[in-house]
Amino acid sequence: MTKRTLRGSLLLSVALMPGAALAQNAGVQQSVTLAELDVVATTPVSSTGGRGAIPLYKIPSTVETVTAADLDYDRGTFNAVATLARRTPGVNLSDSQGSSGRTDLTYRGFTASPVQGVPQGLAVYQNGVRINEAFGDTVQFDLIPPVAINRIDVVTGNPVFGLNALGGAVNIQMKNGFTWQGTEVTVLGGSDGRIAGSLQYGKVIGPWSFYFAGDGMNDRGWRYESPSTIGRLYSDLGYRTPDSEFHLIAAGARTFFGAAAATPVDFTHADPRAIFTYPQTSTTEMGTIQLTGRVDVSPSWELAGNAYYRRFSQQYIDGNDGNFEQCSTRSSNRGFLCFEDDGFSPAAGQSQLAFRNQFTILGRNNQRIPFTAGVPYGTIDVTKTEATGYGGSLQATNRDKIGGFGNTFLVGGSIDVADYSFKSSSTLGVINPDLSVTTNPSNPFYGNIPGLGTTQLRTDAALGIAPSSVIGSNLYMGLYATDTFDLTDALSLTAGARLNFARVSTQDQTGFSPDVTGTHYFTKINPLAGLTYRFNPGLSLYGGYSESNRAPTPLELACANPDRPCLLPNSLVADPPLKQVTGRTYEVGFRGALPNFYAGGLMSYKIGAFRTDLTNDIIQLATPGNAARGYYVNVPATQRQGIEVGGEYTSEFVSVYANYALIDATYQFNGTLSSPNNPLANDGAITVRPGNQVPLVPNHQFKVGFDYLVLPGWRFGMNIQAFSSSYYRGDDSNLNPKLPAYLVLGLNTSYQVTPNLQIFGLITNLTNNKYANFGTFAQRGNVVGNLTINDPRTTTLAQPLSIYGGIKYAFGADPVPMAEPIIRKY
C-alpha cells in the first residue's frame, strides 16, 4: 500500500462530500440531527439492544451496515445479497449459477458461496448461529426471507466470530415482535413471469411479542431451463421483562433452481439465453429451531446465550458430458467404453496394460459397456448432502468502570456439532441435439436416475467415476474474551483473543475410497488488538491487528490428492492432509457523521485501508487431461489489500451515497498450478508468480445512488454500480484477456396512495447491458451434432433488463406519512 495511493483516496473522499451535498433540495431548511449513537454487535451472541454491543466509534475495524429500509428498496429482487452488493464498498457478485438467488458474494476478495467446492472465506451468522453449512461451509442466502431481516452488519478484523472469518463476518439480525409491529402484505410481478409475495406480522401483548414472516416466488428465469421457486417461513415468539429477554425462533425454507452452470461463449453469441447441458437443478430444504436469551444478573453483568437445532438437505441433478471414449489399444478392453485417461501416467512398476484397464467403465452389475461410435455419451450425476447440526453459545458481559474509566469486558464460548452424509452416483446417458442429457431405457447399459444408494457407473479402479457414500461429523468449539477499555474520554483500547478447535471426521461407506476415512484436528489462538481515538463527535480514527483461521472442510479433506482427483462435486476419493488457512489482518481508517452539514442534512463518511496476508490458502484445481475432475491444494501465500472510501448525505427529502473500493487480491508465491482448459497453459500447467491477480475479483468498484422525495408520497431513486475487469477462473497466471469491465444501472420508485397503500416499481439493468461477472474455461471439441466448442471461454451472462412492480398494504401500526422523510441513522 503506497502513500501516494492512500493520499489519493483521502482527496477522493473530500471530493465526494460537496458532490453529495449539492444534491440537496435548496428549499429544505429543517435540520436533521444525529440519532442515538449507532451500536454494533461485536460478537455473534450480542445484539444491538444488549450490553455486548459497542458504539461504532470504539470499534477498531471496519463495519458496514445495511438496514431493513435498504432491503425494502430492493424488494423486487427477493434477495438480500443484491442489497449488500449495491451499497457496500468492496462487495462484488459472481454469478456462476445463472440465477440471482444463488450468487457468490465476494468481500475484499473473500467469498461466501452457495456452491459446493468454492473455498469459503467469510463467516455468516443469523441471530447468533453460524449458518456456514457443515459439509462445505457453503452459505445459502436464498434460505433467508429478506422481509424478516432487521439489519446486516459486515464486521472485519474480529476473530471472535470464529472459523472462516478470514475476510470478516456477515452478522444478520432478524426482526421480532418488539422491533416490528403491524401487518404488511406485498404482492409483485414482472419480467420472466415472476410472481411473488410476502407477509409479515408483528404484535406486542404485555411482556410477550410475536412476529411472523413468509414469502414465496416463482419465475422461469432469464435463461432457458432455469426456473426458480422459493418458499420461506420465519417466526419469533418473544418474552421480555425489565432485566431479561427471551426468543423462541423457528424457520423453514425450500428453494429450487434450474440450469445452474456457465455457458460456452460460442453458444451465448448466438443466443444470450443459451445454456449448456441440462438438467442442472438444485433443490435445497432447511428447517431450524432456536432459543435465545439474555439476563441482567446484576447492574453491571449480563448473561446471553443461544441454543439451536438445524436440519439441511440439498440435492443436485446434473447432466454432463461423459468424457468417455473407446478403450485405447494399450488396454485389453479395446471395443469397450473407457474414461478419458490422457492426463495420467502409470505408477512406477505398473504396466501400461494394467494401468489402462483401470479406466474401463463398468455398469451397475460390474459389466463392461460396449463402445458405440458416434454416440455423444453423457452422464446424469446426482449428489445429495444432508446435515443435522446443533449447538449453542454462552457469553457474559461486564460494564464495571475501572479506575473511573469506562470498560466493556466480554467472555464466552461456543460449540457447534454437525452430523452429515454425502452420496453421489453417475448414470450413463446420451447428449441430445437440444443439449439435454437423458437415459435410454431400451438399452441395457443405460438406466433411469436411480436411488442414491444404488451402485451405478464406475471405472475398474473407481477413479473419478464411482458412486460415493460418506458419513461424518464436525465438532467446532471456541473460547474467547475481549475487553474495550477507555484510556481517556477519547481514546479506547480493545484487546482479546479466541481459541478455535475443530475436529473433522469422515468415513467411506462404499469400499471404493478407503482413503476418505479419517479424523483431523485443527487448533489456533487468534489475537485481536486495536485503538480508536475520537477527535470530536464527527470524527474518529481506528486501527487494529487481528488473526483468523479456516479449517479445511470435509469436502476439501476428502478430495486433496492429485493422483486420485474427484469428479467435483460428485465423488470423494482421497484424503491426504490439508493444512488450515491462517490470516493476519491490518486495518486503519477514520469515519464520522456531521449533523447540519448542509441545509440541515446529515453527512456520514468513512475512509479505510486494509491488508490481509494468508498462509496455506486452499484453492481448487482441475486435473490435466480431465477437466471435470479436480482436487484441493494448499498454496504458500496469498494477499488481499485495498482502500475503501464512502460518503452519504441524507436530509428530509433526499439521500445520496457514493463509495469506492480498490481491492488488490494476489498470489504471493512462485509455483505451477493445473489449469487444463486454459488456452495458454503449457500442457495443462500454468506458472504463478508473486503479484498475479486472484481471478474474479475486480480491482476497482464504484457505487453511487440517490433517493429523492419528488412530491408528497412519491419517491424516485437511481443507483449505478461499476466494476473493472477481472480474470477468468482458471487464469491464475493472468495470461488471457480479462472479463470486460461493466456498469449496471437500476431505478426504483414508489408512491404512497394512502397512508396504508403503496405501489412500487423496480428496474434492474436499465441499459440492458450484456455483461458477465463470472467466467471460466471449458474443453474444446464437438459436443453433439454440429454443436462445437471452439472458444474455451464460458460465462454466465448477467440478468438482462428486468421490470418489476407491485403493491404493499400495511395496517395495524402507525400509518406511513404521505411525505415520509428520508433519514438514515448513524
QUIMORA-V771636 format. One record per helix or strand of 2 or more residues. SS is the DSSP state (~ for helix, > for strand). FROM is the first residue (numbers start at 1). TO is the last residue. If there is no record, write none. Layout:
BEGIN
ss & from & to
SS & FROM & TO
SS & FROM & TO
END
This chain:
BEGIN
ss & from & to
~ & 3 & 21
> & 39 & 41
> & 53 & 55
~ & 56 & 58
> & 63 & 67
~ & 68 & 73
~ & 75 & 77
~ & 80 & 87
> & 91 & 94
> & 104 & 107
> & 110 & 112
> & 123 & 126
> & 129 & 130
~ & 141 & 143
~ & 146 & 148
> & 149 & 155
~ & 159 & 161
> & 169 & 174
> & 182 & 190
~ & 191 & 193
> & 194 & 205
> & 208 & 219
> & 228 & 241
> & 244 & 257
> & 263 & 264
~ & 265 & 270
> & 280 & 296
> & 301 & 321
> & 324 & 326
> & 336 & 339
~ & 352 & 357
> & 360 & 362
> & 377 & 398
> & 407 & 431
> & 436 & 438
> & 458 & 459
> & 468 & 486
> & 491 & 508
~ & 514 & 516
> & 518 & 536
> & 539 & 550
~ & 554 & 557
~ & 562 & 564
> & 566 & 567
> & 581 & 594
> & 602 & 623
> & 626 & 650
> & 654 & 667
> & 671 & 674
> & 685 & 688
> & 700 & 711
> & 714 & 723
> & 742 & 752
> & 757 & 764
> & 772 & 777
> & 781 & 784
> & 787 & 789
> & 793 & 797
> & 802 & 811
END
